[in-house]
Amino acid sequence: GNKSTVSTCQDCHMRDITGVGGAFFGSATNSVLRNDLPLHDLTGANNWVPQIIPQHPVFSATFNANPDRLDALNAGIDRATAMLQNAASLDVSLTGTQLMVTVTNNSGHKLPTGYVEGRRMWLQVAAYDANGSLIYSSGAYDSATGTLTQDSDLQLYQAKHGISVDLAAQLGVSAGESFHFMLNNEILQDNRIPPRGYAFAAFATAGAAPYTNGSPDPSRYADGQYWDTVSYTLPTEPDLIIVRLLHQVASQEYVQFLRDESPFVGDPNSNGQILYDLWEGNGRSQPTIMAQKFIGLESFLPFIQQ
């Protein structure tokens, strides 16, 4: 948009464009040209589901018969990607073998946000020596399998919900971490980065506090903090470092859960199986690079471009 500051959801998700307002009578050309007309697109962060809708066995015919709708979906994917790439910034510094990475939340809410089941954001760090050999890696992701490596240094931003012991006993299900959106009644973890204006007391009152081990955690972020700084200790001084902030709409674990929890497991017409097949055949919800930084020599440009 063209606002220098933002204060409402609409400021970002229905950004301002230049145009003329609608009129009940007469030609729109007689209207005043304005620079503050909200674009009614309600852009969010989901740039993967619109990719699979045109291939869905039920919905595909709608888009095959109407190319304009397909164009609109693709435009929405581009807008969502741009939204993600404006939502955060990275700062990196290297002193010897100590790498410091700061993620700044540029959005007006927690980062990441939205439907917490499946959505996640993480830092990916790769360090190389002068021969181009990988000497350190954290947050590696295998696109061929949809697997995120759970290394000891992994910095993963997400929320985890679950079912309490009391409720589990009443329902006859297992207590603890769960993807059951309708059954979950407690927050187990929430380390998502807060927005500008964050204050623990206010967020706790609203049920939006950071959580660690099932309890609100006032120490996770200080009042006023809208960034997170992570430290990495590398084995030796690197010649090239690539740092990326990645966002994924649907994790492997979540899509597998939806497939396996379907009441028609094994039926190719099961909605869970259909979703899994679409996930598997369309990049497995390929993570989006929200931001990236490089530290290294120009001679390593081929590695940077990978």
Backbone torsions as a table, in degrees:
resi	resn	phi	psi	omega
1	GLY	NA	-171.8	-178.9
2	ASN	-116.1	21.1	174.9
3	LYS	-87.2	139.2	177.2
4	SER	-80.3	-26.0	175.5
5	THR	-134.0	155.8	-179.6
6	VAL	-128.5	151.0	-179.0
7	SER	-144.5	-7.9	-180.0
8	THR	-129.9	164.2	177.2
9	CYS	-57.6	-41.4	-176.7
10	GLN	-61.9	-30.5	-178.4
11	ASP	-56.6	-34.3	-179.7
12	CYS	-101.8	-46.2	-171.3
13	HIS	-84.1	-12.9	170.4
14	MET	-135.6	65.6	-170.4
15	ARG	-60.4	155.5	-179.1
16	ASP	-72.1	142.5	172.1
17	ILE	-131.0	167.8	178.8
18	THR	-96.5	133.0	179.3
19	GLY	177.6	-167.5	179.1
20	VAL	-113.6	146.6	179.5
21	GLY	-74.4	158.1	177.3
22	GLY	-69.7	157.1	-179.4
23	ALA	-136.7	143.9	178.7
24	PHE	-74.3	-33.7	-176.8
25	PHE	-131.8	149.6	175.0
26	GLY	79.1	-179.4	-176.9
27	SER	-82.1	143.3	176.9
28	ALA	-65.1	-19.8	-179.7
29	THR	-66.7	-17.0	177.9
30	ASN	-85.3	-5.7	-179.5
31	SER	-79.9	162.6	-179.1
32	VAL	-79.7	133.0	175.7
33	LEU	-69.7	127.7	-176.8
34	ARG	-124.3	155.1	178.0
35	ASN	-108.9	11.7	-174.4
36	ASP	-131.0	38.1	178.1
37	LEU	-88.7	117.2	179.7
38	PRO	-64.6	132.2	176.0
39	LEU	-81.9	119.5	-172.7
40	HIS	-84.3	64.8	179.2
41	ASP	-113.5	-19.3	179.6
42	LEU	49.5	50.5	-179.3
43	THR	-65.0	135.1	176.1
44	GLY	-123.1	-145.1	-175.8
45	ALA	-111.5	-1.3	-175.6
46	ASN	-85.3	97.0	178.8
47	ASN	-106.0	11.8	179.3
48	TRP	-106.8	-47.4	-178.2
49	VAL	-55.9	-40.9	176.8
50	PRO	-60.6	-20.0	177.9
51	GLN	-73.8	-30.7	-174.5
52	ILE	-96.5	-18.2	-179.0
53	ILE	-56.8	-43.5	-179.1
54	PRO	-66.3	-10.9	179.3
55	GLN	-106.1	-1.3	179.7
56	HIS	-66.4	137.2	-176.4
57	PRO	-60.8	-23.4	179.3
58	VAL	-93.2	-43.2	-171.2
59	PHE	-92.2	-12.7	-174.2
60	SER	-61.6	-36.2	-177.4
61	ALA	-60.8	-35.6	179.9
62	THR	-59.6	-40.9	-176.2
63	PHE	-83.9	-31.9	176.9
64	ASN	-66.3	-29.6	-179.1
65	ALA	-87.1	-11.8	-176.3
66	ASN	-140.2	88.4	-178.5
67	PRO	-57.9	-27.7	180.0
68	ASP	-62.5	-35.8	178.7
69	ARG	-68.1	-37.5	177.3
70	LEU	-65.0	-41.0	176.8
71	ASP	-61.1	-39.2	-180.0
72	ALA	-66.2	-39.3	176.7
73	LEU	-62.2	-45.3	-179.5
74	ASN	-63.6	-37.2	177.1
75	ALA	-64.9	-37.2	177.6
76	GLY	-65.4	-36.4	176.3
77	ILE	-61.7	-44.5	179.7
78	ASP	-63.6	-40.4	-179.9
79	ARG	-66.8	-40.6	179.7
80	ALA	-65.0	-39.6	178.0
81	THR	-63.5	-43.1	177.8
82	ALA	-63.4	-37.6	178.0
83	MET	-61.3	-44.5	178.7
84	LEU	-62.1	-40.5	-176.1
85	GLN	-75.9	-11.3	174.0
86	ASN	-98.8	-5.3	-171.0
87	ALA	-82.6	-16.9	-176.3
88	ALA	-151.0	160.3	174.2
89	SER	-135.2	155.5	-178.1
90	LEU	-118.0	141.9	169.4
91	ASP	-129.7	131.8	-178.8
92	VAL	-130.6	148.1	175.3
93	SER	-146.2	148.2	-178.4
94	LEU	-129.5	125.7	174.5
95	THR	-126.6	104.3	-175.7
96	GLY	65.1	-115.2	178.4
97	THR	-105.9	9.7	-177.8
98	GLN	-102.0	115.6	179.4
99	LEU	-105.0	128.5	177.1
100	MET	-114.4	129.6	-179.2
101	VAL	-126.4	126.5	177.6
102	THR	-116.0	126.3	176.0
103	VAL	-103.8	121.6	179.2
104	THR	-106.3	129.4	179.1
105	ASN	-83.0	113.8	178.9
106	ASN	-97.9	3.1	-178.5
107	SER	-91.1	-179.8	-179.6
108	GLY	-101.7	17.1	-178.1
109	HIS	-153.4	-175.8	178.3
110	LYS	-59.9	152.5	179.4
111	LEU	-127.1	119.4	-2.3
112	PRO	-77.4	172.6	-178.8
113	THR	-137.7	-171.7	179.9
114	GLY	89.9	-152.8	-177.3
115	TYR	-67.9	107.1	-168.6
116	VAL	-71.4	-27.5	177.9
117	GLU	-65.3	118.3	176.9
118	GLY	94.1	-33.6	-177.9
119	ARG	-79.7	137.6	179.1
120	ARG	-156.9	158.8	-179.7
121	MET	-137.7	139.2	-179.5
122	TRP	-151.0	163.6	176.7
123	LEU	-94.9	133.8	176.4
124	GLN	-116.9	122.8	-177.4
125	VAL	-123.3	130.7	175.3
126	ALA	-133.4	128.1	179.9
127	ALA	-120.9	139.0	-176.7
128	TYR	-125.4	153.1	174.3
129	ASP	-92.2	-174.1	-175.2
130	ALA	-65.7	-19.6	179.1
131	ASN	-90.4	0.3	-178.7
132	GLY	83.0	11.9	179.1
133	SER	-85.9	139.3	179.1
134	LEU	-71.2	122.9	179.7
135	ILE	-110.7	-13.3	179.4
136	TYR	-157.8	141.5	178.3
137	SER	-148.5	139.1	173.2
138	SER	-144.7	137.9	179.1
139	GLY	76.4	26.2	179.7
140	ALA	-66.0	141.8	-178.3
141	TYR	-127.7	130.7	179.4
142	ASP	-98.3	104.9	-178.2
143	SER	-66.0	-25.8	-177.6
144	ALA	-70.6	-25.7	-178.9
145	THR	-119.6	-14.4	-176.4
146	GLY	76.7	25.5	-175.3
147	THR	-102.7	128.6	174.1
148	LEU	-96.9	122.7	-179.7
149	THR	-67.6	125.5	-178.2
150	GLN	-92.2	66.3	-179.7
151	ASP	-76.2	165.9	-174.1
152	SER	-67.5	-21.6	-179.2
153	ASP	-98.6	2.2	-174.8
154	LEU	-57.5	126.8	174.1
155	GLN	-106.2	103.1	-174.5
156	LEU	-116.9	125.7	-179.8
157	TYR	-103.8	120.9	-177.8
158	GLN	-168.8	172.9	171.7
159	ALA	-119.2	142.5	176.4
160	LYS	-123.3	129.0	179.0
161	HIS	-112.0	166.9	-178.5
162	GLY	-161.4	-176.4	-178.0
163	ILE	-111.6	128.3	-178.7
164	SER	-69.2	161.9	179.7
165	VAL	-61.3	-43.9	-178.3
166	ASP	-63.1	-46.9	-179.1
167	LEU	-67.7	-38.6	179.4
168	ALA	-60.4	-39.2	179.1
169	ALA	-65.1	-38.3	179.3
170	GLN	-68.6	-35.5	-175.7
171	LEU	-90.1	-16.0	-177.3
172	GLY	74.2	33.8	178.6
173	VAL	-124.0	174.4	-179.7
174	SER	-79.2	140.8	176.0
175	ALA	-83.0	161.8	176.2
176	GLY	109.8	-165.5	-175.7
177	GLU	-56.8	138.3	-173.9
178	SER	-156.1	150.8	172.1
179	PHE	-95.6	3.1	-177.8
180	HIS	-73.3	91.8	-175.0
181	PHE	-55.7	-41.1	-176.0
182	MET	-78.1	-16.6	-177.4
183	LEU	-103.4	-27.3	-176.7
184	ASN	-58.4	134.2	-179.2
185	ASN	-135.4	12.0	176.8
186	GLU	-148.5	154.4	177.9
187	ILE	-99.0	126.7	-179.8
188	LEU	-97.5	-37.6	-179.2
189	GLN	-153.0	142.6	172.5
190	ASP	-156.8	98.2	-180.0
191	ASN	-110.3	19.0	179.7
192	ARG	-62.6	146.9	-174.2
193	ILE	-74.7	127.0	-178.8
194	PRO	-74.5	165.2	179.6
195	PRO	-88.0	175.6	172.3
196	ARG	-57.1	142.6	-178.3
197	GLY	89.2	4.1	-178.4
198	TYR	-62.0	135.3	172.2
199	ALA	-143.0	125.8	-172.9
200	PHE	-55.9	-47.2	-175.8
201	ALA	-58.8	-45.2	-179.0
202	ALA	-66.9	-41.8	-179.6
203	PHE	-68.0	-37.9	178.6
204	ALA	-64.2	-40.1	178.0
205	THR	-61.4	-35.7	-179.3
206	ALA	-85.8	0.9	-178.8
207	GLY	76.1	23.5	-175.0
208	ALA	-121.0	21.6	-178.4
209	ALA	-71.3	157.0	169.3
210	PRO	-62.7	147.1	179.5
211	TYR	-127.1	141.0	172.9
212	THR	-135.7	126.7	179.5
213	ASN	53.1	39.9	173.8
214	GLY	83.4	5.6	-178.7
215	SER	-131.5	148.3	174.8
216	PRO	-56.8	138.0	-173.3
217	ASP	-123.4	96.8	-179.6
218	PRO	-70.2	-13.8	-177.8
219	SER	-88.6	-11.2	-175.3
220	ARG	-66.8	-44.2	177.1
221	TYR	-134.8	133.2	177.4
222	ALA	-74.5	153.9	175.8
223	ASP	-54.4	133.8	-179.4
224	GLY	87.4	-5.7	-177.6
225	GLN	-84.8	127.0	177.3
226	TYR	-129.0	32.1	179.4
227	TRP	-147.1	169.1	174.9
228	ASP	-141.2	135.2	180.0
229	THR	-113.6	129.9	-176.8
230	VAL	-120.6	138.1	-179.7
231	SER	-109.7	135.2	176.6
232	TYR	-123.9	134.6	174.9
233	THR	-104.3	115.1	-177.5
234	LEU	-88.4	152.9	-177.5
235	PRO	-67.4	-35.4	176.9
236	THR	-145.4	167.8	178.0
237	GLU	-67.5	126.2	-177.2
238	PRO	-88.1	163.4	173.4
239	ASP	-101.9	-17.6	177.5
240	LEU	-148.8	135.9	173.9
241	ILE	-130.0	134.5	173.9
242	ILE	-118.8	122.3	178.5
243	VAL	-118.8	128.2	179.2
244	ARG	-129.9	144.3	171.2
245	LEU	-105.4	119.4	-173.6
246	LEU	-114.9	146.8	177.2
247	HIS	-128.1	135.2	178.7
248	GLN	-127.1	135.1	-177.6
249	VAL	-77.8	-43.5	-175.1
250	ALA	-136.7	111.9	-178.9
251	SER	-75.0	160.1	176.6
252	GLN	-56.9	-44.0	-177.1
253	GLU	-62.0	-38.9	-177.6
254	TYR	-72.0	-42.9	-179.4
255	VAL	-67.0	-38.9	176.4
256	GLN	-63.9	-38.4	177.1
257	PHE	-60.1	-46.8	-179.5
258	LEU	-63.2	-37.5	177.1
259	ARG	-65.5	-48.1	-172.7
260	ASP	-76.2	-22.2	-179.6
261	GLU	-90.1	-1.3	178.1
262	SER	-65.0	140.4	178.1
263	PRO	-69.4	-6.7	-179.0
264	PHE	-121.4	47.4	-178.7
265	VAL	-57.2	132.2	-179.9
266	GLY	93.5	-17.4	177.5
267	ASP	-82.2	122.0	-179.3
268	PRO	-61.4	-18.1	178.3
269	ASN	-91.9	2.5	176.3
270	SER	-65.4	134.7	179.3
271	ASN	-60.1	-35.9	177.7
272	GLY	-64.1	-41.9	179.2
273	GLN	-69.8	-38.7	178.0
274	ILE	-60.3	-46.0	179.3
275	LEU	-62.1	-44.2	-179.0
276	TYR	-61.6	-43.2	179.8
277	ASP	-63.5	-40.2	177.7
278	LEU	-66.6	-38.6	177.0
279	TRP	-62.3	-46.9	-177.0
280	GLU	-67.8	-32.5	-176.6
281	GLY	-92.2	0.0	-176.7
282	ASN	-133.9	53.3	172.3
283	GLY	78.0	5.1	178.5
284	ARG	52.7	44.6	-178.1
285	SER	53.3	61.4	-177.1
286	GLN	-52.3	127.6	179.9
287	PRO	-60.3	146.7	176.7
288	THR	-98.0	134.0	174.6
289	ILE	-77.9	109.5	179.4
290	MET	-79.1	-38.0	-179.9
291	ALA	-159.7	154.8	177.5
292	GLN	-152.6	151.5	179.1
293	LYS	-138.7	150.8	178.9
294	PHE	-126.2	141.4	169.3
295	ILE	-127.1	117.4	-179.5
296	GLY	165.5	-170.5	-176.1
297	LEU	-92.8	154.6	179.6
298	GLU	-62.7	-26.1	-178.8
299	SER	-66.5	-12.6	-179.3
300	PHE	-96.9	14.4	-179.0
301	LEU	-53.4	-40.0	178.5
302	PRO	-57.8	-35.2	178.7
303	PHE	-70.9	-39.5	-179.6
304	ILE	-60.9	-34.6	-175.5
305	GLN	-80.6	-8.1	-179.6
306	GLN	-72.2	NA	NA
